[in-house]
Amino acid sequence: MDNNEVLDHLLKIESEAAALVDDAQAEADNRITEAEKKNRAAFDKRFLEENQRLEKEFLQSKDEARQQYQKELETYKEKISSIPVNNDRFAALLDSLVLGEG
């Protein structure tokens, strides 16, 4: 074999190796793209599930807080309403404050 044949053979091998590397890179890129799509889909699904769960918990907490508020307000109203009003004493207090008597 002369030098030209050896060089041609080496160039052919190098060209085949480059083609294999290019094919491997393309395959790796495809696998990465597919993995990213799969992971994104899994993330989106989990995100939606968590969002729905948290929204449900929030609405439940909000409803419970509203019910507790109404209960406490009713209790306060009942407590205020049950206090006896002494009109004579109240009128005397107003007179003393307005008229400066007493």
Backbone hydrogen bonds in HBPLUS format (Angstrom, degrees):
<---DONOR---> <-ACCEPTOR-->    atom                        ^
c    i                          cat <-CA-CA->   ^        H-A-AA   ^      H-
h    n   atom  resd res      DA  || num        DHA   H-A  angle D-A-AA Bond
n    s   type  num  typ     dist DA aas  dist angle  dist       angle   num
A0006-VAL N   A0002-ASP O   3.09 MM   4  6.40 158.9  2.14 152.8 159.2     1
A0007-LEU N   A0003-ASN O   2.86 MM   4  6.06 164.4  1.89 151.6 156.0     2
A0008-ASP N   A0004-ASN O   2.82 MM   4  5.97 160.7  1.86 146.9 152.8     3
A0009-HIS N   A0005-GLU O   2.86 MM   4  6.01 156.7  1.91 145.1 151.8     4
A0010-LEU N   A0006-VAL O   2.85 MM   4  6.11 160.7  1.88 151.6 157.0     5
A0011-LEU N   A0007-LEU O   2.82 MM   4  6.01 158.3  1.87 151.7 157.9     6
A0012-LYS N   A0008-ASP O   2.89 MM   4  6.06 151.0  1.97 143.9 152.1     7
A0013-ILE N   A0009-HIS O   2.94 MM   4  6.24 159.0  1.99 149.2 154.5     8
A0014-GLU N   A0010-LEU O   2.84 MM   4  6.03 159.3  1.88 147.6 154.0     9
A0015-SER N   A0011-LEU O   2.82 MM   4  5.96 151.2  1.90 142.2 150.3    10
A0016-GLU N   A0012-LYS O   2.92 MM   4  6.20 155.4  1.98 147.6 154.1    11
A0017-ALA N   A0013-ILE O   2.87 MM   4  6.10 154.1  1.93 148.3 155.9    12
A0018-ALA N   A0014-GLU O   2.86 MM   4  6.07 154.2  1.93 145.7 152.8    13
A0019-ALA N   A0015-SER O   2.95 MM   4  6.19 152.4  2.03 143.2 150.8    14
A0020-LEU N   A0016-GLU O   2.92 MM   4  6.21 152.2  1.99 144.1 151.8    15
A0021-VAL N   A0017-ALA O   2.87 MM   4  6.16 157.3  1.92 148.9 155.3    16
A0022-ASP N   A0018-ALA O   2.85 MM   4  6.09 160.1  1.89 148.9 154.6    17
A0023-ASP N   A0019-ALA O   2.87 MM   4  6.08 158.4  1.91 147.5 153.6    18
A0024-ALA N   A0020-LEU O   2.83 MM   4  6.04 157.6  1.88 147.7 154.3    19
A0025-GLN N   A0021-VAL O   2.84 MM   4  6.06 156.3  1.89 150.8 157.3    20
A0026-ALA N   A0022-ASP O   2.91 MM   4  6.12 159.4  1.95 148.3 154.0    21
A0027-GLU N   A0023-ASP O   2.89 MM   4  6.13 158.5  1.94 148.3 154.4    22
A0028-ALA N   A0024-ALA O   2.85 MM   4  6.06 157.2  1.90 147.0 153.6    23
A0029-ASP N   A0025-GLN O   2.83 MM   4  6.05 159.8  1.87 150.4 156.1    24
A0030-ASN N   A0026-ALA O   2.92 MM   4  6.16 156.0  1.97 146.8 153.3    25
A0031-ARG N   A0027-GLU O   2.91 MM   4  6.15 159.5  1.95 149.6 155.3    26
A0032-ILE N   A0028-ALA O   2.86 MM   4  6.07 158.4  1.91 150.7 157.0    27
A0033-THR N   A0029-ASP O   2.90 MM   4  6.09 160.8  1.93 148.2 153.6    28
A0034-GLU N   A0030-ASN O   2.93 MM   4  6.14 162.8  1.96 151.0 155.5    29
A0035-ALA N   A0031-ARG O   2.86 MM   4  6.03 158.2  1.91 146.9 153.5    30
A0036-GLU N   A0032-ILE O   2.84 MM   4  6.04 155.7  1.90 150.1 156.9    31
A0037-LYS N   A0033-THR O   2.96 MM   4  6.21 157.8  2.01 148.2 154.1    32
A0038-LYS N   A0034-GLU O   2.90 MM   4  6.12 162.0  1.93 150.3 155.3    33
A0039-ASN N   A0035-ALA O   2.82 MM   4  6.00 164.1  1.85 150.5 155.2    34
A0040-ARG N   A0036-GLU O   2.84 MM   4  5.93 155.7  1.90 146.8 153.8    35
A0041-ALA N   A0037-LYS O   2.92 MM   4  6.10 158.3  1.97 147.5 153.3    36
A0042-ALA N   A0038-LYS O   2.97 MM   4  6.22 157.8  2.02 147.7 154.0    37
A0043-PHE N   A0039-ASN O   2.82 MM   4  6.01 156.6  1.88 146.6 153.6    38
A0044-ASP N   A0040-ARG O   2.81 MM   4  6.01 167.6  1.82 153.1 156.4    39
A0045-LYS N   A0041-ALA O   2.97 MM   4  6.12 159.8  2.01 145.9 151.5    40
A0046-ARG N   A0042-ALA O   2.96 MM   4  6.14 166.1  1.98 149.5 153.3    41
A0047-PHE N   A0043-PHE O   2.74 MM   4  5.88 160.4  1.78 155.8 162.2    42
A0048-LEU N   A0044-ASP O   2.94 MM   4  6.08 161.2  1.98 147.0 151.6    43
A0049-GLU N   A0045-LYS O   2.99 MM   4  6.24 161.1  2.03 149.4 154.7    44
A0050-GLU N   A0046-ARG O   2.87 MM   4  6.08 166.4  1.89 154.2 157.6    45
A0051-ASN N   A0047-PHE O   2.84 MM   4  5.96 156.5  1.89 147.6 155.1    46
A0052-GLN N   A0048-LEU O   2.92 MM   4  6.12 160.7  1.95 150.5 155.1    47
A0053-ARG N   A0049-GLU O   2.92 MM   4  6.15 158.4  1.97 148.1 154.6    48
A0054-LEU N   A0050-GLU O   2.83 MM   4  6.00 168.0  1.85 153.8 156.9    49
A0055-GLU N   A0051-ASN O   2.88 MM   4  6.00 154.3  1.95 145.5 153.2    50
A0056-LYS N   A0052-GLN O   2.95 MM   4  6.10 157.7  2.00 146.0 151.8    51
A0057-GLU N   A0053-ARG O   2.93 MM   4  6.23 161.2  1.97 150.6 155.8    52
A0058-PHE N   A0054-LEU O   2.83 MM   4  6.00 157.7  1.88 146.7 153.1    53
A0059-LEU N   A0055-GLU O   2.94 MM   4  6.17 164.5  1.97 150.4 154.0    54
A0060-GLN N   A0056-LYS O   2.96 MM   4  6.18 155.0  2.02 148.7 155.8    55
A0061-SER N   A0057-GLU O   2.86 MM   4  6.08 164.2  1.89 152.4 156.7    56
A0062-LYS N   A0058-PHE O   2.80 MM   4  5.98 158.4  1.85 152.2 159.0    57
A0063-ASP N   A0059-LEU O   2.93 MM   4  6.06 156.9  1.99 142.2 148.3    58
A0064-GLU N   A0060-GLN O   2.84 MM   4  6.08 161.1  1.88 152.2 157.8    59
A0065-ALA N   A0061-SER O   2.86 MM   4  6.03 157.4  1.91 147.5 153.8    60
A0066-ARG N   A0062-LYS O   2.92 MM   4  6.14 155.9  1.98 145.4 152.3    61
A0067-GLN N   A0063-ASP O   2.88 MM   4  6.13 160.8  1.92 151.1 156.2    62
A0068-GLN N   A0064-GLU O   2.87 MM   4  6.07 158.3  1.92 147.5 153.9    63
A0069-TYR N   A0065-ALA O   2.83 MM   4  6.01 155.4  1.89 147.5 154.5    64
A0070-GLN N   A0066-ARG O   2.93 MM   4  6.20 162.8  1.96 151.0 155.1    65
A0071-LYS N   A0067-GLN O   2.93 MM   4  6.13 158.8  1.98 148.5 154.5    66
A0072-GLU N   A0068-GLN O   2.90 MM   4  6.11 164.5  1.92 151.5 155.4    67
A0073-LEU N   A0069-TYR O   2.82 MM   4  6.01 154.9  1.89 150.6 158.4    68
A0074-GLU N   A0070-GLN O   2.90 MM   4  6.09 159.3  1.94 148.9 154.1    69
A0075-THR N   A0071-LYS O   2.95 MM   4  6.18 158.5  1.99 147.7 154.0    70
A0076-TYR N   A0072-GLU O   2.91 MM   4  6.09 156.5  1.96 145.0 151.4    71
A0077-LYS N   A0073-LEU O   2.86 MM   4  6.11 159.9  1.90 149.6 155.3    72
A0078-GLU N   A0074-GLU O   2.88 MM   4  6.11 161.0  1.92 151.0 156.0    73
A0079-LYS N   A0075-THR O   2.91 MM   4  6.11 154.8  1.97 145.5 152.9    74
A0080-ILE N   A0076-TYR O   2.87 MM   4  6.11 162.8  1.90 154.6 158.7    75
A0081-SER N   A0077-LYS O   2.83 MM   4  5.96 159.8  1.87 148.7 155.1    76
A0082-SER N   A0078-GLU O   2.95 MM   4  6.04 135.8  2.15 140.0 150.6    77
A0083-ILE N   A0080-ILE O   3.26 MM   3  5.54 156.6  2.32 105.3 112.1    78
A0090-PHE N   A0086-ASN O   2.99 MM   4  6.21 156.9  2.04 151.1 158.4    79
A0091-ALA N   A0087-ASN O   2.86 MM   4  6.00 161.7  1.89 151.1 155.7    80
A0092-ALA N   A0088-ASP O   2.99 MM   4  6.17 154.3  2.06 143.8 150.9    81
A0093-LEU N   A0089-ARG O   2.98 MM   4  6.22 151.5  2.06 143.7 151.3    82
A0094-LEU N   A0090-PHE O   2.95 MM   4  6.27 160.8  1.99 151.7 156.6    83
A0095-ASP N   A0091-ALA O   2.91 MM   4  6.12 161.2  1.94 149.1 154.5    84
A0096-SER N   A0092-ALA O   2.96 MM   4  6.16 159.7  2.00 146.4 151.8    85
A0097-LEU N   A0093-LEU O   2.96 MM   4  6.19 149.9  2.05 147.0 155.4    86
A0098-VAL N   A0094-LEU O   2.78 MM   4  5.89 168.6  1.80 159.3 162.4    87
A0099-LEU N   A0095-ASP O   2.77 MM   4  5.43 155.7  1.83 142.9 151.3    88
A0100-GLY N   A0096-SER O   3.03 MM   4  4.89 123.9  2.36 111.8 122.4    89
